[in-house]
Amino acid sequence: MNSVIPESVDAYISTFPSDTQNKLQTLRSCIRKAAPKAEEIISYRMPAYRYHGVLVYFAGYKNHIGFYPTGSGVQEFKKELSVYKGAKGSVQFPIDQPIPTTLVARIVKFRLRENESKLAIKSKGKAKTKTKK
């Protein structure tokens, strides 16, 4: 990966060969469609999507596209993701295979619901604190 921090997702994607750019754009479009209200940012030098907290990240590499839906996102879809290399909070989509957009969309929507649930719990806690005063 480049040591320069990209200013935008477009700038990030433009640093890769055209085949990789196409894969990254496919992944980006899929995420944006699944989470249209999410803010597109650069975090940890890679594209990320934030909606009441970070939803997912992605990154390009020589032989794969890294997708980072956090540990809970990987755990929830563990069976379907088992065909890919990965770790606790990451998945590697091989550069020579199509991006599994249907699966990615389901993961992003799961992360949306997860973040919304956390927000609701946090809001309830704040409301209780206010009524006790």
C-alpha positions, -999 to +999 in steps of 0.1 A: +000+000+000+011+036-006+024+056+023+006+087+012-028+092+028-054+096+000-077+126+002-107+107-012-119+072-022-116+082-058-079+092-052-073+059-033-088+038-061-069+057-088-036+044-075-043+008-086-041-010-120-073-008-140-084-044-132-081-037-095-098-004-099-128-021-114-130-046-085-127-017-060-154+003-078-177-028-078-172-032-041-177+005-035-209+006-055-222-024-036-215-008-002-230+025-012-262+008-025-266-012+007-259+018+029-269+049+010-269+071+041-234+061+051-206+086+049-177+077+027-144+084+044-107+075+045-097+058+077-065+039+084-054+049+049-083+030+032-119+036+022-144+033+051-181+038+055-195+054+086-231+054+099-234+057+136-199+043+137-178+026+111-196-001+091-169-015+069-135-008+053-119-021+021-084-021+006-067-031-026-037-054-027-017-072-054-035-105-052-068-097-034-093-071-022-094-068+015-129-064+031-131-055+067-166-058+082-153-060+118-153-092+138-191-093+142-196-091+105-172-119+098-187-140+126-223-136+115-215-148+079-187-172+089-202-202+069-205-182+037-171-165+041-154-198+048-145-202+011-122-171+014-090-164+033-096-142+062-091-135+099-112-123+128-124-091+112-113-094+076-119-113+043-097-116+012-115-117-021-091-130-047-083-105-075-091-131-102-126-138-089-158-117-090-167-097-059-196-116-041-218-085-042-249-102-028-230-114+002-212-080+007-246-062+006-260-086+033-230-080+055-232-042+051-269-043+060-262-065+090-236-040+101-261-011+096-286-029+119-259-036+144-248+001+146-284+012+148-291-012+177-260+001+195-272+037+190-307+028+203-293+012+234-270+041+240-299+066+236-320+046+260-292+048+286-289+085+282-327+090+285-328+070+317-299+091+331-318+123+323-351+111+340-332+101+372-319+136+377 
